[in-house]
């Protein structure tokens, strides 16, 4: 900008062009000043910097023709030197500064374009023809073809309108696509026969896998049903083995029931059957709850419900029964809960004909699960319970007995 101002202003113009006569009446007699040399140097720096930047930014491999814009640049530099030195042939051959400078500058930029330093959009048809195996065509709005490449098929106007409405049409493994462009339409075709074959294979494999999946699901359901049946049978066998004594006792009661003729004795045997049957029912429920829970645990509430039903059934045998279970929300090992209930049932079966009342208590004292039983009976219970040495028997009064047992101790073992 400073150099341009120096040329256009009157005061600094004498530093660019010098005239011998004052004031200058003609431009035939003049010489060049120091600013003219600076302008020429600035032009040279700009042209050289331009080409260096274009070469560095270029992504064209090889860079063999980058010398092409250098030739007009050298000619421009030579012309300026010859013009400054007032060489005669310069005036004869190229005396017009404006024409020569414009021509050589245009040659520099054209050389950059030809060797690819400056990218331009040209040779559309050749580029479209060599576009890597693409079968396509460009038409105007009346479907007149302007450019095409490959073996793009001839299409009727009716089919073209259908393609425009649907964006694509498939025929015999060839899919023809369309997108609107400015001034017309672009159509191109794709051979998707291989993809269709693969799609058909995938679809057949999917159907096969679906059928196989159904068979696997049915097999899994059958296997789950079989395992469920096996588990039910295992639990049933386990319950039968654990309650074999009660089942045998029920058989004896049924035989006695058939032989008895006394109504009172009949009702008492029926009461015993109900007591044993209640135990079988509740113990089966405890076992099923045990295997349905996580960690093989039962709560004291489960034991309380079982004792409640068993104590209620003892009324049929004219026995007053009560119970107390401490900390009903506590979860304990299922075997310990079952053992507490088994002790209650064993005492009832042994003493059902001798006791008048029973109070059964389960509590946790000193980190131990304890069973305490108060029984009112006229008989000496020590003989009845001698086969269970873990049960400690004490006589508290003439007809009152206290039985205790430690089911589980956290420190020191069972």
MORALIN-V213636 format. One record per pair of residues at least 6 apart in sequence whose ideal C-beta (glycine too) atoms are under 8 Angstrom apart, sorted by the first residue. I is the first residue (numbers start at 1). J is the second residue. D is the distance in Angstrom with one decimal. If there is no record, write none. Layout:
i j d
I J D
I J D
This chain:
i j d
3 35 7.0
3 38 6.7
3 39 5.2
3 42 6.1
5 12 7.2
6 12 4.1
6 13 7.4
6 15 6.4
6 16 6.2
6 35 5.2
7 13 6.5
7 16 5.3
7 35 7.7
7 39 7.5
12 35 7.0
14 33 6.7
15 33 4.5
15 34 6.1
15 35 4.2
16 32 7.4
16 33 5.3
16 35 4.6
16 36 4.9
16 39 7.2
17 27 7.8
17 30 5.1
17 31 7.6
17 32 6.7
17 33 6.6
17 36 7.0
18 30 6.1
18 31 4.6
18 32 7.1
18 33 5.2
19 27 7.7
19 29 6.7
19 30 5.1
20 29 5.3
20 30 7.5
20 31 7.8
21 29 6.8
24 30 7.4
32 84 5.8
36 84 8.0
40 80 5.4
40 84 7.9
44 77 6.4
47 73 5.5
47 76 7.7
47 108 6.5
48 73 7.6
51 66 7.7
51 69 6.0
51 70 7.0
51 73 7.4
51 112 7.4
51 117 7.3
54 112 6.2
54 117 4.1
54 118 6.9
55 63 6.8
55 66 5.5
55 117 6.7
58 66 7.8
58 116 6.9
58 117 5.7
60 116 4.7
60 117 7.9
65 114 7.3
65 115 3.7
65 116 7.4
66 115 5.8
66 117 6.7
68 111 4.1
68 112 7.8
68 114 6.0
68 115 4.6
69 107 7.8
69 108 4.8
69 109 7.5
69 111 3.4
69 112 4.8
69 115 7.0
69 117 6.9
70 111 7.8
71 107 7.9
71 111 7.0
72 104 4.8
72 105 7.8
72 107 3.6
72 108 4.8
72 111 6.2
73 104 7.6
73 108 5.5
75 104 5.7
75 107 7.9
76 100 7.9
76 101 7.0
76 104 4.2
76 105 7.3
76 108 7.5
79 90 6.7
79 94 6.2
79 100 5.7
79 104 7.1
82 89 7.8
82 90 4.3
83 90 5.5
83 97 6.9
94 100 4.6
109 118 6.9
112 118 4.4
113 120 5.6
124 147 6.9
125 147 6.0
128 136 7.8
128 138 7.6
128 147 4.8
128 148 7.7
128 149 5.3
129 149 5.3
130 149 7.8
131 149 5.4
133 150 6.5
134 149 5.6
134 150 6.0
134 188 6.2
135 149 6.6
135 150 3.5
135 151 5.5
135 152 4.5
135 188 6.3
135 189 4.6
136 148 6.9
136 149 5.4
136 150 6.9
136 152 5.9
136 186 6.7
136 187 6.4
136 188 3.6
136 189 7.3
137 145 5.5
137 147 6.6
137 148 3.9
137 149 7.5
137 152 4.8
137 186 7.7
137 187 5.4
137 188 7.7
138 145 7.5
138 146 5.3
138 147 4.4
138 148 7.4
138 181 7.1
138 184 6.2
138 185 7.3
138 186 5.5
138 187 8.0
139 145 5.3
139 146 6.5
139 184 5.1
139 185 5.2
139 187 7.1
140 146 6.6
140 183 6.3
140 184 4.2
140 185 7.9
141 183 7.4
141 184 5.7
141 185 7.4
143 157 5.6
143 160 5.5
143 185 7.3
146 184 7.3
152 187 7.0
152 188 7.3
152 189 5.9
153 174 7.7
153 176 7.9
153 189 6.8
155 163 7.5
155 176 7.3
155 187 7.2
159 169 7.1
160 178 7.9
160 185 7.5
160 187 7.3
162 169 6.0
163 169 4.9
163 176 5.6
163 177 7.7
163 178 4.8
163 187 6.9
164 178 5.5
164 180 7.7
164 185 6.9
167 177 6.8
167 178 6.0
167 179 7.8
168 175 5.7
168 176 6.5
168 177 4.6
168 178 6.9
169 175 7.3
169 176 5.2
170 176 7.7
170 192 7.3
173 191 6.4
173 192 6.2
173 193 3.2
173 196 5.9
174 189 5.5
174 190 7.2
174 191 5.9
174 192 7.4
174 193 7.7
175 189 6.9
175 190 4.9
175 192 5.1
176 187 6.3
176 188 7.4
176 189 5.0
176 190 8.0
177 187 7.1
177 188 5.6
177 189 7.5
177 190 6.9
178 185 6.1
178 186 6.9
178 187 5.4
179 185 7.7
179 186 5.2
180 186 7.7
235 287 6.5
235 288 6.9
235 291 6.6
238 287 7.2
239 283 7.3
239 284 5.5
239 287 5.7
240 247 7.0
242 283 7.5
242 287 7.8
243 279 7.9
243 280 5.7
243 283 6.3
246 276 5.2
246 279 6.2
246 280 5.7
246 345 7.5
246 349 7.8
247 280 7.6
249 276 5.8
249 349 6.7
250 273 6.3
250 276 5.6
250 277 7.1
250 280 8.0
253 269 5.5
253 272 5.5
253 273 5.0
253 276 7.2
254 273 7.4
256 269 5.5
257 266 6.6
257 269 4.9
257 270 7.1
257 273 7.4
260 266 5.3
260 269 6.5
267 316 7.7
268 317 6.5
268 318 8.0
270 316 7.0
271 313 7.6
271 314 7.9
271 316 3.3
271 317 4.1
271 318 7.8
272 317 6.4
272 352 6.2
274 313 5.0
274 316 5.4
275 310 6.9
275 313 4.9
275 314 6.1
275 316 7.3
275 317 6.4
275 348 6.3
275 349 8.0
275 352 7.0
276 349 7.2
278 309 5.5
278 310 5.3
278 313 4.4
279 310 6.0
279 341 7.8
279 345 4.6
279 348 7.9
281 309 7.9
282 305 7.6
282 306 4.0
282 309 5.8
282 310 6.6
282 341 7.2
283 306 7.4
283 338 7.1
283 341 6.5
283 342 7.8
283 345 7.8
285 306 7.5
286 298 6.4
286 302 6.0
286 303 8.0
286 306 6.3
286 334 7.4
286 337 6.7
286 338 6.0
286 341 6.8
287 338 7.5
289 298 6.3
289 302 6.1
290 296 6.2
290 297 7.8
290 298 5.8
290 334 3.9
290 338 7.6
293 334 7.6
296 333 6.8
296 334 5.2
297 331 4.5
297 332 6.7
297 333 6.6
297 334 6.1
298 331 7.0
298 332 6.6
298 333 7.8
298 334 4.5
298 337 4.2
298 338 7.7
299 328 6.8
299 329 6.6
299 330 6.7
299 331 5.1
299 332 7.6
299 337 7.9
300 325 5.3
300 326 7.2
300 327 5.6
300 328 4.6
300 329 7.1
300 330 5.1
300 332 6.9
300 337 7.4
300 362 7.2
301 325 7.8
301 328 4.2
301 329 6.8
302 337 6.3
303 325 5.7
303 337 5.0
303 340 5.8
303 341 6.1
303 362 6.5
304 323 7.4
304 325 4.1
304 328 5.4
306 341 5.4
307 323 4.3
307 325 6.7
307 341 7.1
307 344 6.4
307 360 6.3
307 362 7.9
308 323 6.9
310 321 7.6
310 344 6.7
310 345 7.2
310 348 7.3
311 321 3.7
311 322 6.5
311 323 5.5
311 360 7.5
312 321 7.8
314 320 7.8
314 321 4.2
314 348 6.9
314 358 7.4
315 321 7.5
317 352 5.8
319 352 7.1
319 355 6.3
319 356 6.6
319 357 6.4
319 358 6.5
320 356 6.9
320 357 3.9
320 358 7.5
321 357 7.0
321 358 5.1
321 359 7.8
321 360 7.5
322 357 7.9
322 358 7.5
322 359 4.8
322 360 7.4
323 359 7.3
323 360 4.6
323 361 7.1
323 362 7.8
324 359 7.6
324 360 7.6
324 361 4.6
324 362 7.3
324 363 7.5
325 361 7.9
325 362 5.0
325 363 7.9
326 361 8.0
326 362 6.6
326 363 4.1
326 364 6.1
327 363 8.0
327 364 6.2
330 364 7.4
332 369 6.9
332 408 7.5
333 408 7.3
336 369 5.8
336 407 5.5
336 408 4.7
339 407 5.3
339 408 8.0
340 362 5.3
340 369 7.4
340 371 5.9
340 407 5.7
343 371 5.7
343 391 7.6
343 405 6.3
343 407 7.6
344 360 5.4
344 371 8.0
346 388 7.3
347 358 7.3
347 360 8.0
347 373 6.4
347 375 7.6
347 385 7.8
347 403 7.1
348 358 7.4
350 384 5.2
350 385 7.0
351 358 7.7
351 375 6.6
351 377 6.5
351 381 6.8
351 384 6.1
354 377 5.0
354 378 7.3
354 379 4.2
354 381 7.6
354 384 7.2
355 375 5.1
355 376 6.5
355 377 4.2
356 376 4.8
356 377 6.5
356 378 7.9
356 399 8.0
357 375 7.2
357 376 4.5
358 373 6.6
358 374 7.2
358 375 5.1
358 376 7.7
359 373 7.0
359 374 4.3
359 375 7.8
360 371 7.4
360 373 5.5
361 371 7.2
361 372 4.4
361 373 7.2
361 374 7.8
362 369 7.2
362 370 7.4
362 371 5.7
363 369 7.9
363 370 5.8
363 372 7.2
364 370 7.3
367 409 6.7
367 410 4.3
367 411 5.9
368 406 5.3
368 407 7.9
368 408 6.6
368 409 4.3
368 410 7.0
369 406 7.3
369 407 4.5
369 408 4.2
369 409 7.7
370 404 6.6
370 405 7.1
370 406 5.6
370 407 7.0
371 403 8.0
371 404 6.8
371 405 4.5
371 406 7.9
371 407 5.9
372 402 7.2
372 403 7.5
372 404 5.2
373 402 7.3
373 403 4.2
373 404 7.4
374 396 7.9
374 400 6.7
374 401 7.4
374 402 6.0
375 381 6.6
375 400 7.4
375 401 4.7
375 402 8.0
375 403 6.7
376 399 5.6
376 400 5.8
376 401 7.8
377 399 6.3
377 401 6.3
378 399 5.5
381 393 5.8
381 401 4.9
381 403 7.4
382 393 5.2
385 391 5.2
385 393 5.5
385 403 6.8
390 405 5.6
390 406 7.8
391 403 5.5
391 404 7.5
391 405 5.1
392 403 6.9
392 404 4.9
392 405 6.9
393 401 6.3
393 402 7.5
393 403 5.4
394 401 7.1
394 402 4.6
394 403 7.8
394 404 7.9
395 401 5.7
395 402 7.7
396 402 5.1
407 414 7.7
408 414 5.9
